[in-house]
Amino acid sequence: MAGMFSSVTSRHAVVLPPPLPPPTGYQAPPAVIDEDEIRLPSRFSARTIALLLVIAVAASAWIFRDRLRPGGGAPPAPETPSGPPVVISAMNPPGEAAAPSGSAGEDRPAGASPEEIEAIVAEAERLYRRGAVEASFEVARALARDPKNGPALVLRAKIALERGDLPAAREAADVAVAEHPELAEAHLTSAVVHEEQGAAADAIAAYKRYLELAPDSRYASGVRRKIYRLRRKLSE
């Protein structure tokens, strides 16, 4: 059966001749291309594109509005009212008068309470009794908060005496006596400074004032002996 089909196929097969070459000088006609077939699809219509251009122009005008203003440059700064500047004090609430000149509020900076200054002076005295050099720093801290603090001034005079700085000791002692005439230790320190400077009469007067203020102090007997020796020295 297979041989029969193959013989029939071979008998009825049609053999096509090879294609003839084109005649000499023949030119094929140009292909006609429809423009509608090659047009790219557009996402936006003409109306949409025109609307986008209008929006872009409006945005540019808004961004550069300062430069487009006649005269150019930035808008003029608002005018400030004339007159003296207004000073607002953080120390006194509205309605309260400022502290008078020379009062304790003027000498003590804001935020420095008497308790804080007292604690600093106590620490300075503790360091002074131990012979620590940090005592002078604590004294400076206390006087920075209250320049007329009596115990701090007395301690400064004592430290200056130990360093041999008699002018500084005299200055601190004088301020302590002037600002705190009822402070017995201020007069005792002043008497020692006068004695070191050779001013026996001034030293005697300061020692006597100390005894008037503190007759039963632990230094009273020693002060009386001092007065006796200084008087003998003056009488010689």
C-alpha positions as CSV (number, residue, x, y, z in Angstrom):
1,M,0.0,0.0,0.0
2,A,2.8,2.4,0.8
3,G,4.5,1.7,-2.5
4,M,1.3,2.4,-4.4
5,F,0.8,5.8,-2.8
6,S,4.4,6.8,-3.5
7,S,4.1,5.8,-7.2
8,V,0.9,7.7,-7.6
9,T,2.4,10.8,-5.9
10,S,5.5,10.6,-8.1
11,R,3.4,10.3,-11.3
12,H,1.1,13.3,-10.5
13,A,3.7,15.6,-9.0
14,V,3.9,19.1,-10.6
15,V,7.4,20.5,-11.1
16,L,7.5,24.4,-11.3
17,P,10.0,26.0,-13.5
18,P,12.5,28.5,-11.8
19,P,11.5,32.2,-11.8
20,L,12.6,34.3,-14.7
21,P,15.1,37.1,-14.0
22,P,13.7,40.7,-14.5
23,P,14.3,42.3,-17.8
24,T,17.2,44.7,-18.2
25,G,16.4,48.3,-17.0
26,Y,13.3,47.3,-15.0
27,Q,12.7,49.3,-11.8
28,A,10.1,48.3,-9.3
29,P,7.4,51.0,-8.5
30,P,7.8,52.7,-5.1
31,A,5.8,51.3,-2.3
32,V,2.8,53.5,-1.2
33,I,2.7,53.9,2.5
34,D,-0.4,55.2,4.2
35,E,0.5,57.9,6.7
36,D,-2.4,56.9,9.0
37,E,-0.7,53.5,9.4
38,I,2.7,54.9,10.7
39,R,1.2,57.8,12.9
40,L,2.2,57.2,16.5
41,P,-0.7,57.1,19.0
42,S,-1.0,60.3,20.9
43,R,-1.7,60.2,24.6
44,F,-2.9,63.8,24.9
45,S,-5.2,65.7,22.7
46,A,-4.5,69.2,21.4
47,R,-6.9,70.7,24.0
48,T,-5.1,68.9,26.8
49,I,-1.7,70.1,25.6
50,A,-2.9,73.7,25.4
51,L,-4.3,73.5,29.0
52,L,-1.0,72.2,30.3
53,L,0.8,75.1,28.6
54,V,-1.5,77.6,30.3
55,I,-0.9,76.0,33.7
56,A,2.9,76.0,33.2
57,V,2.9,79.7,32.2
58,A,0.7,80.6,35.3
59,A,3.0,78.7,37.6
60,S,6.1,80.4,36.2
61,A,4.5,83.8,36.7
62,W,3.7,83.0,40.3
63,I,7.2,81.8,41.1
64,F,8.9,84.8,39.6
65,R,6.3,87.3,40.6
66,D,8.8,89.4,42.6
67,R,11.1,89.7,39.7
68,L,8.2,90.6,37.4
69,R,7.1,93.4,39.7
70,P,8.0,96.9,38.5
71,G,11.3,97.9,40.0
72,G,12.3,94.2,40.6
73,G,13.9,92.8,43.7
74,A,12.3,91.6,46.9
75,P,9.2,93.3,48.3
76,P,10.0,96.3,50.6
77,A,10.4,95.6,54.3
78,P,7.6,96.7,56.6
79,E,8.2,100.0,58.2
80,T,9.2,100.0,61.8
81,P,7.6,102.5,64.2
82,S,9.9,105.3,65.2
83,G,10.7,106.2,68.7
84,P,12.9,105.0,71.6
85,P,13.4,101.2,71.9
86,V,11.2,99.4,74.4
87,V,13.2,97.6,77.0
88,I,11.5,94.7,78.7
89,S,13.0,93.7,82.0
90,A,12.9,90.0,82.9
91,M,13.6,90.8,86.5
92,N,10.4,92.7,87.3
93,P,7.0,91.5,86.1
94,P,4.6,94.1,84.6
95,G,3.3,96.5,87.2
96,E,6.3,96.0,89.6
97,A,8.9,98.7,90.1
98,A,12.6,97.9,89.7
99,A,14.7,97.4,92.8
100,P,16.2,100.7,94.0
101,S,19.9,101.3,93.4
102,G,22.1,99.8,96.1
103,S,19.6,97.3,97.3
104,A,20.4,93.6,97.9
105,G,18.5,92.7,94.7
106,E,20.9,94.8,92.7
107,D,24.0,93.2,94.1
108,R,22.8,89.6,93.9
109,P,22.3,88.2,90.4
110,A,19.0,86.7,89.4
111,G,18.6,83.1,90.6
112,A,21.1,83.3,93.5
113,S,19.2,82.7,96.6
114,P,20.6,83.4,100.1
115,E,20.5,79.7,100.9
116,E,22.6,79.0,97.8
117,I,25.2,81.6,98.8
118,E,25.3,80.4,102.4
119,A,26.0,76.9,101.2
120,I,28.9,78.1,99.0
121,V,30.4,80.1,101.9
122,A,30.1,77.0,104.2
123,E,31.9,74.9,101.6
124,A,34.6,77.6,101.3
125,E,35.1,77.7,105.1
126,R,35.3,73.9,105.2
127,L,38.0,73.9,102.5
128,Y,39.8,76.8,104.2
129,R,40.1,74.8,107.5
130,R,41.5,71.9,105.6
131,G,44.0,74.2,103.9
132,A,42.7,73.4,100.4
133,V,43.5,75.9,97.7
134,E,39.9,75.4,96.3
135,A,38.6,77.6,99.1
136,S,39.5,80.8,97.2
137,F,37.5,79.6,94.2
138,E,34.4,79.0,96.4
139,V,34.9,82.5,97.9
140,A,35.0,84.0,94.4
141,R,31.8,82.1,93.6
142,A,30.0,83.5,96.6
143,L,31.2,87.1,96.0
144,A,30.2,86.8,92.4
145,R,26.6,86.2,93.6
146,D,26.8,88.7,96.5
147,P,29.7,91.1,96.4
148,K,28.9,92.4,99.9
149,N,28.6,89.0,101.6
150,G,30.2,89.5,105.0
151,P,31.5,86.0,105.8
152,A,32.8,85.6,102.2
153,L,34.7,89.0,102.5
154,V,36.2,87.9,105.9
155,L,37.3,84.6,104.4
156,R,38.9,86.4,101.4
157,A,40.8,88.6,103.9
158,K,42.0,85.6,105.8
159,I,43.2,83.8,102.6
160,A,45.0,87.0,101.5
161,L,46.7,87.3,104.9
162,E,48.0,83.7,104.6
163,R,49.4,84.5,101.2
164,G,51.1,87.7,102.4
165,D,48.9,89.9,100.3
166,L,48.3,92.6,102.8
167,P,46.7,95.2,100.4
168,A,44.1,92.6,99.3
169,A,43.5,91.5,102.9
170,R,43.0,95.2,104.0
171,E,40.6,95.9,101.2
172,A,38.4,92.9,101.9
173,A,38.4,93.5,105.6
174,D,37.5,97.2,105.2
175,V,34.6,96.3,103.0
176,A,33.4,93.7,105.4
177,V,33.5,96.2,108.4
178,A,31.8,98.9,106.4
179,E,29.0,96.7,105.1
180,H,28.6,94.7,108.2
181,P,29.6,96.8,111.3
182,E,27.9,94.3,113.6
183,L,29.9,91.3,112.4
184,A,32.4,90.6,115.1
185,E,34.6,88.4,112.9
186,A,35.0,91.3,110.4
187,H,36.5,93.5,113.2
188,L,38.8,90.7,114.4
189,T,40.1,90.1,110.9
190,S,40.6,93.9,110.4
191,A,42.5,94.0,113.7
192,V,44.9,91.3,112.5
193,V,45.5,93.1,109.2
194,H,46.2,96.4,111.0
195,E,48.6,94.6,113.3
196,E,50.4,93.0,110.4
197,Q,50.8,96.4,108.8
198,G,52.2,97.9,112.0
199,A,49.2,100.1,112.7
200,A,49.0,99.2,116.5
201,A,46.5,101.9,117.4
202,D,44.1,100.8,114.6
203,A,44.6,97.2,115.6
204,I,43.8,98.0,119.3
205,A,40.6,99.8,118.3
206,A,39.5,96.9,116.1
207,Y,40.3,94.3,118.8
208,K,38.3,96.3,121.4
209,R,35.3,96.5,119.0
210,Y,35.5,92.7,118.6
211,L,35.3,92.2,122.3
212,E,32.3,94.5,122.5
213,L,30.5,92.4,120.0
214,A,31.7,89.0,121.2
215,P,32.9,89.2,124.8
216,D,32.5,85.5,125.5
217,S,34.0,84.1,122.3
218,R,36.7,81.5,122.4
219,Y,39.1,84.2,121.1
220,A,38.3,86.7,123.8
221,S,41.1,85.9,126.2
222,G,43.7,85.9,123.4
223,V,42.4,89.2,122.1
224,R,42.8,90.8,125.6
225,R,46.4,89.6,125.7
226,K,46.9,91.1,122.2
227,I,45.6,94.4,123.4
228,Y,47.8,94.4,126.4
229,R,51.0,93.7,124.4
230,L,50.1,96.3,121.7
231,R,49.5,99.0,124.4
232,R,52.9,98.2,125.9
233,K,54.4,98.5,122.5
234,L,52.9,101.9,122.0
235,S,54.1,103.1,125.4
236,E,57.7,102.2,124.7
